[in-house]
Amino acid sequence: MSVIILAFLILMGRLWFLQVMEGKHYGELSRNNRVRLVKSTAPRGLIFDRNGTRLAENR
């Protein structure tokens, strides 16, 4: 029983440390970790069906 209580206290202490003591640091890291949209043109080709009929082409 005391091992479980000790493990729980260690876990709570670590969570407190991360939230209170290091919160600003990790908050800044999360603000800088955003998704950026980058437009890039992909080379496309012609698409044919099994009979050789063109289904799609470049514009």
PDBQT receptor file of N, H, CA, C and O in Angstrom, charges set to zero:
ATOM      1  N   MET A   1       0.826  -1.193   0.000  1.00  0.00    +0.000 N 
ATOM      2  CA  MET A   1       0.000   0.000   0.000  1.00  0.00    +0.000 C 
ATOM      3  C   MET A   1       0.867   1.252   0.000  1.00  0.00    +0.000 C 
ATOM      4  O   MET A   1       0.567   2.213  -0.709  1.00  0.00    +0.000 OA
ATOM      5  N   SER A   2       1.928   1.252   0.778  1.00  0.00    +0.000 N 
ATOM      6  H   SER A   2       2.172   0.472   1.354  1.00  0.00    +0.000 HD
ATOM      7  CA  SER A   2       2.784   2.437   0.851  1.00  0.00    +0.000 C 
ATOM      8  C   SER A   2       3.526   2.674  -0.460  1.00  0.00    +0.000 C 
ATOM      9  O   SER A   2       3.856   3.815  -0.785  1.00  0.00    +0.000 OA
ATOM     10  N   VAL A   3       3.792   1.609  -1.215  1.00  0.00    +0.000 N 
ATOM     11  H   VAL A   3       3.524   0.682  -0.951  1.00  0.00    +0.000 HD
ATOM     12  CA  VAL A   3       4.451   1.762  -2.519  1.00  0.00    +0.000 C 
ATOM     13  C   VAL A   3       3.526   2.494  -3.486  1.00  0.00    +0.000 C 
ATOM     14  O   VAL A   3       3.977   3.340  -4.258  1.00  0.00    +0.000 OA
ATOM     15  N   ILE A   4       2.260   2.178  -3.448  1.00  0.00    +0.000 N 
ATOM     16  H   ILE A   4       1.894   1.490  -2.821  1.00  0.00    +0.000 HD
ATOM     17  CA  ILE A   4       1.284   2.835  -4.323  1.00  0.00    +0.000 C 
ATOM     18  C   ILE A   4       1.158   4.308  -3.955  1.00  0.00    +0.000 C 
ATOM     19  O   ILE A   4       1.108   5.166  -4.836  1.00  0.00    +0.000 OA
ATOM     20  N   ILE A   5       1.107   4.599  -2.678  1.00  0.00    +0.000 N 
ATOM     21  H   ILE A   5       1.148   3.901  -1.963  1.00  0.00    +0.000 HD
ATOM     22  CA  ILE A   5       1.009   5.991  -2.229  1.00  0.00    +0.000 C 
ATOM     23  C   ILE A   5       2.258   6.763  -2.622  1.00  0.00    +0.000 C 
ATOM     24  O   ILE A   5       2.166   7.910  -3.060  1.00  0.00    +0.000 OA
ATOM     25  N   LEU A   6       3.437   6.140  -2.468  1.00  0.00    +0.000 N 
ATOM     26  H   LEU A   6       3.511   5.208  -2.113  1.00  0.00    +0.000 HD
ATOM     27  CA  LEU A   6       4.689   6.791  -2.849  1.00  0.00    +0.000 C 
ATOM     28  C   LEU A   6       4.728   7.066  -4.351  1.00  0.00    +0.000 C 
ATOM     29  O   LEU A   6       5.128   8.153  -4.770  1.00  0.00    +0.000 OA
ATOM     30  N   ALA A   7       4.318   6.097  -5.162  1.00  0.00    +0.000 N 
ATOM     31  H   ALA A   7       3.993   5.215  -4.822  1.00  0.00    +0.000 HD
ATOM     32  CA  ALA A   7       4.282   6.284  -6.613  1.00  0.00    +0.000 C 
ATOM     33  C   ALA A   7       3.308   7.397  -6.987  1.00  0.00    +0.000 C 
ATOM     34  O   ALA A   7       3.597   8.203  -7.871  1.00  0.00    +0.000 OA
ATOM     35  N   PHE A   8       2.170   7.444  -6.329  1.00  0.00    +0.000 N 
ATOM     36  H   PHE A   8       1.935   6.789  -5.611  1.00  0.00    +0.000 HD
ATOM     37  CA  PHE A   8       1.185   8.492  -6.588  1.00  0.00    +0.000 C 
ATOM     38  C   PHE A   8       1.749   9.865  -6.230  1.00  0.00    +0.000 C 
ATOM     39  O   PHE A   8       1.562  10.822  -6.981  1.00  0.00    +0.000 OA
ATOM     40  N   LEU A   9       2.430   9.973  -5.105  1.00  0.00    +0.000 N 
ATOM     41  H   LEU A   9       2.582   9.195  -4.495  1.00  0.00    +0.000 HD
ATOM     42  CA  LEU A   9       3.014  11.254  -4.697  1.00  0.00    +0.000 C 
ATOM     43  C   LEU A   9       4.119  11.698  -5.648  1.00  0.00    +0.000 C 
ATOM     44  O   LEU A   9       4.240  12.886  -5.948  1.00  0.00    +0.000 OA
ATOM     45  N   ILE A  10       4.919  10.760  -6.120  1.00  0.00    +0.000 N 
ATOM     46  H   ILE A  10       4.821   9.795  -5.877  1.00  0.00    +0.000 HD
ATOM     47  CA  ILE A  10       5.961  11.096  -7.096  1.00  0.00    +0.000 C 
ATOM     48  C   ILE A  10       5.327  11.594  -8.386  1.00  0.00    +0.000 C 
ATOM     49  O   ILE A  10       5.786  12.579  -8.964  1.00  0.00    +0.000 OA
ATOM     50  N   LEU A  11       4.287  10.928  -8.835  1.00  0.00    +0.000 N 
ATOM     51  H   LEU A  11       3.914  10.128  -8.365  1.00  0.00    +0.000 HD
ATOM     52  CA  LEU A  11       3.582  11.345 -10.048  1.00  0.00    +0.000 C 
ATOM     53  C   LEU A  11       2.966  12.728  -9.878  1.00  0.00    +0.000 C 
ATOM     54  O   LEU A  11       3.093  13.568 -10.768  1.00  0.00    +0.000 OA
ATOM     55  N   MET A  12       2.315  12.975  -8.773  1.00  0.00    +0.000 N 
ATOM     56  H   MET A  12       2.213  12.293  -8.050  1.00  0.00    +0.000 HD
ATOM     57  CA  MET A  12       1.711  14.283  -8.528  1.00  0.00    +0.000 C 
ATOM     58  C   MET A  12       2.777  15.372  -8.430  1.00  0.00    +0.000 C 
ATOM     59  O   MET A  12       2.572  16.488  -8.908  1.00  0.00    +0.000 OA
ATOM     60  N   GLY A  13       3.908  15.052  -7.816  1.00  0.00    +0.000 N 
ATOM     61  H   GLY A  13       4.074  14.145  -7.427  1.00  0.00    +0.000 HD
ATOM     62  CA  GLY A  13       5.002  16.021  -7.737  1.00  0.00    +0.000 C 
ATOM     63  C   GLY A  13       5.543  16.372  -9.105  1.00  0.00    +0.000 C 
ATOM     64  O   GLY A  13       5.831  17.537  -9.380  1.00  0.00    +0.000 OA
ATOM     65  N   ARG A  14       5.684  15.385  -9.958  1.00  0.00    +0.000 N 
ATOM     66  H   ARG A  14       5.450  14.439  -9.734  1.00  0.00    +0.000 HD
ATOM     67  CA  ARG A  14       6.177  15.631 -11.318  1.00  0.00    +0.000 C 
ATOM     68  C   ARG A  14       5.170  16.461 -12.109  1.00  0.00    +0.000 C 
ATOM     69  O   ARG A  14       5.553  17.391 -12.818  1.00  0.00    +0.000 OA
ATOM     70  N   LEU A  15       3.900  16.135 -11.993  1.00  0.00    +0.000 N 
ATOM     71  H   LEU A  15       3.588  15.379 -11.416  1.00  0.00    +0.000 HD
ATOM     72  CA  LEU A  15       2.879  16.913 -12.691  1.00  0.00    +0.000 C 
ATOM     73  C   LEU A  15       2.849  18.355 -12.200  1.00  0.00    +0.000 C 
ATOM     74  O   LEU A  15       2.702  19.278 -13.002  1.00  0.00    +0.000 OA
ATOM     75  N   TRP A  16       2.984  18.556 -10.908  1.00  0.00    +0.000 N 
ATOM     76  H   TRP A  16       3.103  17.806 -10.257  1.00  0.00    +0.000 HD
ATOM     77  CA  TRP A  16       3.028  19.912 -10.355  1.00  0.00    +0.000 C 
ATOM     78  C   TRP A  16       4.235  20.664 -10.903  1.00  0.00    +0.000 C 
ATOM     79  O   TRP A  16       4.121  21.827 -11.290  1.00  0.00    +0.000 OA
ATOM     80  N   PHE A  17       5.384  20.007 -10.938  1.00  0.00    +0.000 N 
ATOM     81  H   PHE A  17       5.477  19.062 -10.624  1.00  0.00    +0.000 HD
ATOM     82  CA  PHE A  17       6.598  20.641 -11.446  1.00  0.00    +0.000 C 
ATOM     83  C   PHE A  17       6.431  21.063 -12.904  1.00  0.00    +0.000 C 
ATOM     84  O   PHE A  17       6.810  22.173 -13.280  1.00  0.00    +0.000 OA
ATOM     85  N   LEU A  18       5.866  20.180 -13.719  1.00  0.00    +0.000 N 
ATOM     86  H   LEU A  18       5.558  19.279 -13.414  1.00  0.00    +0.000 HD
ATOM     87  CA  LEU A  18       5.690  20.504 -15.134  1.00  0.00    +0.000 C 
ATOM     88  C   LEU A  18       4.687  21.632 -15.337  1.00  0.00    +0.000 C 
ATOM     89  O   LEU A  18       4.882  22.475 -16.213  1.00  0.00    +0.000 OA
ATOM     90  N   GLN A  19       3.627  21.663 -14.552  1.00  0.00    +0.000 N 
ATOM     91  H   GLN A  19       3.469  20.979 -13.840  1.00  0.00    +0.000 HD
ATOM     92  CA  GLN A  19       2.603  22.689 -14.713  1.00  0.00    +0.000 C 
ATOM     93  C   GLN A  19       3.029  24.031 -14.136  1.00  0.00    +0.000 C 
ATOM     94  O   GLN A  19       2.913  25.058 -14.804  1.00  0.00    +0.000 OA
ATOM     95  N   VAL A  20       3.513  24.031 -12.921  1.00  0.00    +0.000 N 
ATOM     96  H   VAL A  20       3.608  23.197 -12.378  1.00  0.00    +0.000 HD
ATOM     97  CA  VAL A  20       3.776  25.279 -12.206  1.00  0.00    +0.000 C 
ATOM     98  C   VAL A  20       5.157  25.828 -12.529  1.00  0.00    +0.000 C 
ATOM     99  O   VAL A  20       5.292  27.005 -12.864  1.00  0.00    +0.000 OA
ATOM    100  N   MET A  21       6.166  25.002 -12.434  1.00  0.00    +0.000 N 
ATOM    101  H   MET A  21       6.056  24.047 -12.162  1.00  0.00    +0.000 HD
ATOM    102  CA  MET A  21       7.532  25.482 -12.591  1.00  0.00    +0.000 C 
ATOM    103  C   MET A  21       7.937  25.633 -14.060  1.00  0.00    +0.000 C 
ATOM    104  O   MET A  21       8.635  26.584 -14.412  1.00  0.00    +0.000 OA
ATOM    105  N   GLU A  22       7.511  24.718 -14.907  1.00  0.00    +0.000 N 
ATOM    106  H   GLU A  22       6.944  23.945 -14.621  1.00  0.00    +0.000 HD
ATOM    107  CA  GLU A  22       7.924  24.722 -16.310  1.00  0.00    +0.000 C 
ATOM    108  C   GLU A  22       6.788  25.090 -17.260  1.00  0.00    +0.000 C 
ATOM    109  O   GLU A  22       6.931  24.935 -18.472  1.00  0.00    +0.000 OA
ATOM    110  N   GLY A  23       5.677  25.568 -16.741  1.00  0.00    +0.000 N 
ATOM    111  H   GLY A  23       5.560  25.694 -15.756  1.00  0.00    +0.000 HD
ATOM    112  CA  GLY A  23       4.503  25.837 -17.566  1.00  0.00    +0.000 C 
ATOM    113  C   GLY A  23       4.736  26.859 -18.654  1.00  0.00    +0.000 C 
ATOM    114  O   GLY A  23       4.287  26.666 -19.784  1.00  0.00    +0.000 OA
ATOM    115  N   LYS A  24       5.428  27.945 -18.342  1.00  0.00    +0.000 N 
ATOM    116  H   LYS A  24       5.793  28.101 -17.424  1.00  0.00    +0.000 HD
ATOM    117  CA  LYS A  24       5.681  28.981 -19.349  1.00  0.00    +0.000 C 
ATOM    118  C   LYS A  24       6.550  28.451 -20.479  1.00  0.00    +0.000 C 
ATOM    119  O   LYS A  24       6.322  28.758 -21.649  1.00  0.00    +0.000 OA
ATOM    120  N   HIS A  25       7.548  27.654 -20.119  1.00  0.00    +0.000 N 
ATOM    121  H   HIS A  25       7.734  27.404 -19.168  1.00  0.00    +0.000 HD
ATOM    122  CA  HIS A  25       8.452  27.090 -21.129  1.00  0.00    +0.000 C 
ATOM    123  C   HIS A  25       7.688  26.191 -22.102  1.00  0.00    +0.000 C 
ATOM    124  O   HIS A  25       7.816  26.337 -23.318  1.00  0.00    +0.000 OA
ATOM    125  N   TYR A  26       6.897  25.266 -21.567  1.00  0.00    +0.000 N 
ATOM    126  H   TYR A  26       6.794  25.147 -20.579  1.00  0.00    +0.000 HD
ATOM    127  CA  TYR A  26       6.155  24.348 -22.428  1.00  0.00    +0.000 C 
ATOM    128  C   TYR A  26       5.009  25.048 -23.152  1.00  0.00    +0.000 C 
ATOM    129  O   TYR A  26       4.627  24.630 -24.245  1.00  0.00    +0.000 OA
ATOM    130  N   GLY A  27       4.462  26.091 -22.570  1.00  0.00    +0.000 N 
ATOM    131  H   GLY A  27       4.772  26.431 -21.681  1.00  0.00    +0.000 HD
ATOM    132  CA  GLY A  27       3.456  26.886 -23.270  1.00  0.00    +0.000 C 
ATOM    133  C   GLY A  27       4.037  27.569 -24.491  1.00  0.00    +0.000 C 
ATOM    134  O   GLY A  27       3.407  27.610 -25.548  1.00  0.00    +0.000 OA
ATOM    135  N   GLU A  28       5.244  28.108 -24.345  1.00  0.00    +0.000 N 
ATOM    136  H   GLU A  28       5.756  28.074 -23.486  1.00  0.00    +0.000 HD
ATOM    137  CA  GLU A  28       5.920  28.744 -25.478  1.00  0.00    +0.000 C 
ATOM    138  C   GLU A  28       6.256  27.716 -26.557  1.00  0.00    +0.000 C 
ATOM    139  O   GLU A  28       6.113  27.996 -27.747  1.00  0.00    +0.000 OA
ATOM    140  N   LEU A  29       6.694  26.545 -26.151  1.00  0.00    +0.000 N 
ATOM    141  H   LEU A  29       6.809  26.317 -25.184  1.00  0.00    +0.000 HD
ATOM    142  CA  LEU A  29       6.971  25.488 -27.132  1.00  0.00    +0.000 C 
ATOM    143  C   LEU A  29       5.712  25.105 -27.900  1.00  0.00    +0.000 C 
ATOM    144  O   LEU A  29       5.771  24.877 -29.108  1.00  0.00    +0.000 OA
ATOM    145  N   SER A  30       4.587  25.033 -27.223  1.00  0.00    +0.000 N 
ATOM    146  H   SER A  30       4.538  25.219 -26.241  1.00  0.00    +0.000 HD
ATOM    147  CA  SER A  30       3.353  24.654 -27.906  1.00  0.00    +0.000 C 
ATOM    148  C   SER A  30       2.860  25.760 -28.834  1.00  0.00    +0.000 C 
ATOM    149  O   SER A  30       2.276  25.468 -29.877  1.00  0.00    +0.000 OA
ATOM    150  N   ARG A  31       3.081  27.010 -28.478  1.00  0.00    +0.000 N 
ATOM    151  H   ARG A  31       3.556  27.248 -27.631  1.00  0.00    +0.000 HD
ATOM    152  CA  ARG A  31       2.677  28.101 -29.369  1.00  0.00    +0.000 C 
ATOM    153  C   ARG A  31       3.527  28.129 -30.634  1.00  0.00    +0.000 C 
ATOM    154  O   ARG A  31       3.046  28.534 -31.692  1.00  0.00    +0.000 OA
ATOM    155  N   ASN A  32       4.781  27.703 -30.536  1.00  0.00    +0.000 N 
ATOM    156  H   ASN A  32       5.171  27.374 -29.677  1.00  0.00    +0.000 HD
ATOM    157  CA  ASN A  32       5.655  27.681 -31.710  1.00  0.00    +0.000 C 
ATOM    158  C   ASN A  32       5.485  26.418 -32.542  1.00  0.00    +0.000 C 
ATOM    159  O   ASN A  32       6.053  26.318 -33.630  1.00  0.00    +0.000 OA
ATOM    160  N   ASN A  33       4.731  25.472 -32.061  1.00  0.00    +0.000 N 
ATOM    161  H   ASN A  33       4.270  25.553 -31.177  1.00  0.00    +0.000 HD
ATOM    162  CA  ASN A  33       4.561  24.196 -32.742  1.00  0.00    +0.000 C 
ATOM    163  C   ASN A  33       3.200  24.173 -33.435  1.00  0.00    +0.000 C 
ATOM    164  O   ASN A  33       2.292  23.455 -33.017  1.00  0.00    +0.000 OA
ATOM    165  N   ARG A  34       3.075  24.949 -34.474  1.00  0.00    +0.000 N 
ATOM    166  H   ARG A  34       3.813  25.533 -34.813  1.00  0.00    +0.000 HD
ATOM    167  CA  ARG A  34       1.809  25.039 -35.197  1.00  0.00    +0.000 C 
ATOM    168  C   ARG A  34       1.968  24.464 -36.586  1.00  0.00    +0.000 C 
ATOM    169  O   ARG A  34       3.075  24.325 -37.106  1.00  0.00    +0.000 OA
ATOM    170  N   VAL A  35       0.845  24.139 -37.165  1.00  0.00    +0.000 N 
ATOM    171  H   VAL A  35      -0.054  24.252 -36.743  1.00  0.00    +0.000 HD
ATOM    172  CA  VAL A  35       0.842  23.617 -38.523  1.00  0.00    +0.000 C 
ATOM    173  C   VAL A  35       0.964  24.785 -39.485  1.00  0.00    +0.000 C 
ATOM    174  O   VAL A  35       0.237  25.774 -39.384  1.00  0.00    +0.000 OA
ATOM    175  N   ARG A  36       1.881  24.655 -40.406  1.00  0.00    +0.000 N 
ATOM    176  H   ARG A  36       2.471  23.852 -40.489  1.00  0.00    +0.000 HD
ATOM    177  CA  ARG A  36       2.048  25.685 -41.433  1.00  0.00    +0.000 C 
ATOM    178  C   ARG A  36       1.611  25.109 -42.775  1.00  0.00    +0.000 C 
ATOM    179  O   ARG A  36       1.954  23.976 -43.115  1.00  0.00    +0.000 OA
ATOM    180  N   LEU A  37       0.865  25.884 -43.522  1.00  0.00    +0.000 N 
ATOM    181  H   LEU A  37       0.586  26.804 -43.246  1.00  0.00    +0.000 HD
ATOM    182  CA  LEU A  37       0.443  25.457 -44.847  1.00  0.00    +0.000 C 
ATOM    183  C   LEU A  37       1.460  25.938 -45.865  1.00  0.00    +0.000 C 
ATOM    184  O   LEU A  37       1.767  27.128 -45.938  1.00  0.00    +0.000 OA
ATOM    185  N   VAL A  38       1.973  25.014 -46.641  1.00  0.00    +0.000 N 
ATOM    186  H   VAL A  38       1.723  24.047 -46.582  1.00  0.00    +0.000 HD
ATOM    187  CA  VAL A  38       2.944  25.338 -47.680  1.00  0.00    +0.000 C 
ATOM    188  C   VAL A  38       2.366  24.845 -48.994  1.00  0.00    +0.000 C 
ATOM    189  O   VAL A  38       2.134  23.649 -49.173  1.00  0.00    +0.000 OA
ATOM    190  N   LYS A  39       2.136  25.771 -49.908  1.00  0.00    +0.000 N 
ATOM    191  H   LYS A  39       2.325  26.742 -49.762  1.00  0.00    +0.000 HD
ATOM    192  CA  LYS A  39       1.607  25.388 -51.206  1.00  0.00    +0.000 C 
ATOM    193  C   LYS A  39       2.761  24.941 -52.092  1.00  0.00    +0.000 C 
ATOM    194  O   LYS A  39       3.789  25.611 -52.193  1.00  0.00    +0.000 OA
ATOM    195  N   SER A  40       2.567  23.810 -52.723  1.00  0.00    +0.000 N 
ATOM    196  H   SER A  40       1.732  23.266 -52.642  1.00  0.00    +0.000 HD
ATOM    197  CA  SER A  40       3.557  23.321 -53.679  1.00  0.00    +0.000 C 
ATOM    198  C   SER A  40       2.805  22.690 -54.842  1.00  0.00    +0.000 C 
ATOM    199  O   SER A  40       1.774  22.042 -54.662  1.00  0.00    +0.000 OA
ATOM    200  N   THR A  41       3.332  22.891 -56.007  1.00  0.00    +0.000 N 
ATOM    201  H   THR A  41       4.170  23.417 -56.153  1.00  0.00    +0.000 HD
ATOM    202  CA  THR A  41       2.698  22.318 -57.182  1.00  0.00    +0.000 C 
ATOM    203  C   THR A  41       3.232  20.906 -57.375  1.00  0.00    +0.000 C 
ATOM    204  O   THR A  41       4.440  20.668 -57.338  1.00  0.00    +0.000 OA
ATOM    205  N   ALA A  42       2.332  20.002 -57.577  1.00  0.00    +0.000 N 
ATOM    206  H   ALA A  42       1.351  20.195 -57.607  1.00  0.00    +0.000 HD
ATOM    207  CA  ALA A  42       2.711  18.609 -57.782  1.00  0.00    +0.000 C 
ATOM    208  C   ALA A  42       2.675  18.303 -59.271  1.00  0.00    +0.000 C 
ATOM    209  O   ALA A  42       1.718  18.658 -59.959  1.00  0.00    +0.000 OA
ATOM    210  N   PRO A  43       3.698  17.655 -59.763  1.00  0.00    +0.000 N 
ATOM    211  CA  PRO A  43       3.668  17.286 -61.183  1.00  0.00    +0.000 C 
ATOM    212  C   PRO A  43       2.580  16.239 -61.416  1.00  0.00    +0.000 C 
ATOM    213  O   PRO A  43       2.493  15.239 -60.703  1.00  0.00    +0.000 OA
ATOM    214  N   ARG A  44       1.775  16.486 -62.405  1.00  0.00    +0.000 N 
ATOM    215  H   ARG A  44       1.845  17.298 -62.984  1.00  0.00    +0.000 HD
ATOM    216  CA  ARG A  44       0.664  15.577 -62.714  1.00  0.00    +0.000 C 
ATOM    217  C   ARG A  44       0.889  14.990 -64.102  1.00  0.00    +0.000 C 
ATOM    218  O   ARG A  44       1.643  15.532 -64.910  1.00  0.00    +0.000 OA
ATOM    219  N   GLY A  45       0.241  13.910 -64.350  1.00  0.00    +0.000 N 
ATOM    220  H   GLY A  45      -0.371  13.470 -63.694  1.00  0.00    +0.000 HD
ATOM    221  CA  GLY A  45       0.335  13.280 -65.654  1.00  0.00    +0.000 C 
ATOM    222  C   GLY A  45      -1.038  12.944 -66.185  1.00  0.00    +0.000 C 
ATOM    223  O   GLY A  45      -2.055  13.205 -65.543  1.00  0.00    +0.000 OA
ATOM    224  N   LEU A  46      -1.052  12.365 -67.357  1.00  0.00    +0.000 N 
ATOM    225  H   LEU A  46      -0.226  12.153 -67.879  1.00  0.00    +0.000 HD
ATOM    226  CA  LEU A  46      -2.307  11.936 -67.955  1.00  0.00    +0.000 C 
ATOM    227  C   LEU A  46      -2.729  10.618 -67.331  1.00  0.00    +0.000 C 
ATOM    228  O   LEU A  46      -1.888   9.795 -66.971  1.00  0.00    +0.000 OA
ATOM    229  N   ILE A  47      -4.032  10.421 -67.205  1.00  0.00    +0.000 N 
ATOM    230  H   ILE A  47      -4.716  11.090 -67.498  1.00  0.00    +0.000 HD
ATOM    231  CA  ILE A  47      -4.573   9.177 -66.664  1.00  0.00    +0.000 C 
ATOM    232  C   ILE A  47      -5.444   8.546 -67.745  1.00  0.00    +0.000 C 
ATOM    233  O   ILE A  47      -6.352   9.172 -68.291  1.00  0.00    +0.000 OA
ATOM    234  N   PHE A  48      -5.134   7.283 -68.034  1.00  0.00    +0.000 N 
ATOM    235  H   PHE A  48      -4.396   6.774 -67.591  1.00  0.00    +0.000 HD
ATOM    236  CA  PHE A  48      -5.864   6.552 -69.062  1.00  0.00    +0.000 C 
ATOM    237  C   PHE A  48      -6.549   5.348 -68.437  1.00  0.00    +0.000 C 
ATOM    238  O   PHE A  48      -6.089   4.803 -67.435  1.00  0.00    +0.000 OA
ATOM    239  N   ASP A  49      -7.666   4.940 -69.052  1.00  0.00    +0.000 N 
ATOM    240  H   ASP A  49      -8.040   5.384 -69.866  1.00  0.00    +0.000 HD
ATOM    241  CA  ASP A  49      -8.290   3.701 -68.597  1.00  0.00    +0.000 C 
ATOM    242  C   ASP A  49      -7.658   2.530 -69.342  1.00  0.00    +0.000 C 
ATOM    243  O   ASP A  49      -6.703   2.722 -70.094  1.00  0.00    +0.000 OA
ATOM    244  N   ARG A  50      -8.173   1.328 -69.144  1.00  0.00    +0.000 N 
ATOM    245  H   ARG A  50      -8.949   1.171 -68.533  1.00  0.00    +0.000 HD
ATOM    246  CA  ARG A  50      -7.535   0.147 -69.724  1.00  0.00    +0.000 C 
ATOM    247  C   ARG A  50      -7.666   0.077 -71.243  1.00  0.00    +0.000 C 
ATOM    248  O   ARG A  50      -6.947  -0.676 -71.900  1.00  0.00    +0.000 OA
ATOM    249  N   ASN A  51      -8.586   0.866 -71.796  1.00  0.00    +0.000 N 
ATOM    250  H   ASN A  51      -9.170   1.478 -71.262  1.00  0.00    +0.000 HD
ATOM    251  CA  ASN A  51      -8.766   0.888 -73.248  1.00  0.00    +0.000 C 
ATOM    252  C   ASN A  51      -7.976   2.005 -73.907  1.00  0.00    +0.000 C 
ATOM    253  O   ASN A  51      -8.027   2.158 -75.127  1.00  0.00    +0.000 OA
ATOM    254  N   GLY A  52      -7.254   2.778 -73.131  1.00  0.00    +0.000 N 
ATOM    255  H   GLY A  52      -7.213   2.653 -72.139  1.00  0.00    +0.000 HD
ATOM    256  CA  GLY A  52      -6.457   3.864 -73.683  1.00  0.00    +0.000 C 
ATOM    257  C   GLY A  52      -7.202   5.179 -73.789  1.00  0.00    +0.000 C 
ATOM    258  O   GLY A  52      -6.672   6.135 -74.355  1.00  0.00    +0.000 OA
ATOM    259  N   THR A  53      -8.410   5.257 -73.265  1.00  0.00    +0.000 N 
ATOM    260  H   THR A  53      -8.840   4.480 -72.805  1.00  0.00    +0.000 HD
ATOM    261  CA  THR A  53      -9.174   6.496 -73.284  1.00  0.00    +0.000 C 
ATOM    262  C   THR A  53      -8.673   7.409 -72.170  1.00  0.00    +0.000 C 
ATOM    263  O   THR A  53      -8.507   6.987 -71.026  1.00  0.00    +0.000 OA
ATOM    264  N   ARG A  54      -8.437   8.671 -72.530  1.00  0.00    +0.000 N 
ATOM    265  H   ARG A  54      -8.572   9.014 -73.459  1.00  0.00    +0.000 HD
ATOM    266  CA  ARG A  54      -7.928   9.621 -71.546  1.00  0.00    +0.000 C 
ATOM    267  C   ARG A  54      -9.032   9.986 -70.560  1.00  0.00    +0.000 C 
ATOM    268  O   ARG A  54     -10.115  10.416 -70.956  1.00  0.00    +0.000 OA
ATOM    269  N   LEU A  55      -8.742   9.806 -69.254  1.00  0.00    +0.000 N 
ATOM    270  H   LEU A  55      -7.862   9.457 -68.932  1.00  0.00    +0.000 HD
ATOM    271  CA  LEU A  55      -9.711  10.123 -68.208  1.00  0.00    +0.000 C 
ATOM    272  C   LEU A  55      -9.432  11.481 -67.576  1.00  0.00    +0.000 C 
ATOM    273  O   LEU A  55     -10.364  12.202 -67.221  1.00  0.00    +0.000 OA
ATOM    274  N   ALA A  56      -8.163  11.833 -67.431  1.00  0.00    +0.000 N 
ATOM    275  H   ALA A  56      -7.405  11.247 -67.719  1.00  0.00    +0.000 HD
ATOM    276  CA  ALA A  56      -7.789  13.098 -66.795  1.00  0.00    +0.000 C 
ATOM    277  C   ALA A  56      -6.519  13.609 -67.442  1.00  0.00    +0.000 C 
ATOM    278  O   ALA A  56      -5.688  12.833 -67.915  1.00  0.00    +0.000 OA
ATOM    279  N   GLU A  57      -6.378  14.937 -67.457  1.00  0.00    +0.000 N 
ATOM    280  H   GLU A  57      -7.052  15.567 -67.073  1.00  0.00    +0.000 HD
ATOM    281  CA  GLU A  57      -5.188  15.546 -68.056  1.00  0.00    +0.000 C 
ATOM    282  C   GLU A  57      -4.794  16.786 -67.271  1.00  0.00    +0.000 C 
ATOM    283  O   GLU A  57      -5.536  17.250 -66.405  1.00  0.00    +0.000 OA
ATOM    284  N   ASN A  58      -3.626  17.312 -67.582  1.00  0.00    +0.000 N 
ATOM    285  H   ASN A  58      -3.023  16.935 -68.286  1.00  0.00    +0.000 HD
ATOM    286  CA  ASN A  58      -3.148  18.538 -66.939  1.00  0.00    +0.000 C 
ATOM    287  C   ASN A  58      -3.929  19.735 -67.445  1.00  0.00    +0.000 C 
ATOM    288  O   ASN A  58      -4.436  19.736 -68.567  1.00  0.00    +0.000 OA
ATOM    289  N   ARG A  59      -4.019  20.741 -66.615  1.00  0.00    +0.000 N 
ATOM    290  H   ARG A  59      -3.607  20.741 -65.703  1.00  0.00    +0.000 HD
ATOM    291  CA  ARG A  59      -4.656  21.992 -67.044  1.00  0.00    +0.000 C 
ATOM    292  C   ARG A  59      -3.625  23.067 -67.164  1.00  0.00    +0.000 C 
ATOM    293  O   ARG A  59      -3.953  24.201 -67.514  1.00  0.00    +0.000 OA
TER     294      ARG A  59
